[in-house]
Amino acid sequence: MLNEPIPLKKRRPRRVIFWILGILIVIGAIGAFAAYKLFFSGSSRSERWLDYWNWRQDPDKVAEFVIEPGIRCDDSAFAFPTRGVIFGLWDESYRVGHRHQGLDIFPGTGPGVTPVYAAHAGYLRRLADWKSTVIIRISEDPLQPNRQIWTYYTHMADEEGNSFISEEFPPGATEVWVEAGTFLGYVGNYSGNAVNPTGVHLHISIVKDDGEGTFTNELDINNTYDPTPYFNLPVDYNENPDDFPVCAGTLTVEDWDLVPNNE
């Protein structure tokens, strides 16, 4: 008489186990990223940035903090270059090891809608490969006339790199004189990576001269100046980590030839 085989316990297919492991890894990665954003991102610790998501749904929620183009606070050296709310401040950290070099001004519109103007007169330059950026040389710093400074404006293109810069300033433009209030282009969301565009905003910074007549690398905060005294606004993150910058003094408005939104 033949012995019948002992029935073996069915094994779970390896493919199912691999799927489960894959799902757990993805969930873990998402959780780690969320923890990083919550505990290590500088912007997540700011009360101001906590309002960003509400503002994305309804820009009117922070309407009291909107600054208009051409506004000066207590006869500030620079006039405000666009319409919007300042979310990103100088020396704020958006990620580990990062120090923000300027101001991020969010208009609450889509890309290519809100105009940008020169905050101060100077000589405009646009390098041949700059899709979204111009820089203006100010031969005499209005706060320290013995030195030269540069004002840097960027993100004036869509996510694909289609430029919103005024046709008056084509690639390669050099030493083009512009008055304060000159129309430069429109606010965009160009980041250099179409898959991961930035939010629609204008980034403006005040860049140091290298001592030989050209600008230094704007990506290094040590090559920039704190914009606070130039705008008379509390835009140094170290002094104002949470509040929206607004003028605490007297407002004046420049008589600029403003252009309408490009809608």
ABEGO torsion letter per residue (X at the ends): XBBBBBBBBBBBBAAAAAAAAAAAAAAAAAAAAAAAAAAABAAAABAAAAAAAAAAABAAAAAAABBBBGBBBGGBABBBABBEBBABBBGBBABBGBBBABBBBBAGBBBGABBBBBABBEBBBBBAABAABBBBBBABBAABAABBBBBBBBGBBBAAGBBABBAABBBGBBGBBBBBGBBAEBBBABAGBAABBBBBBBBBBBBBBAGAGBBBBAABAAABBBAAAAAGBBABAAABAABBBBBABBBBBBBBBBBBBBX
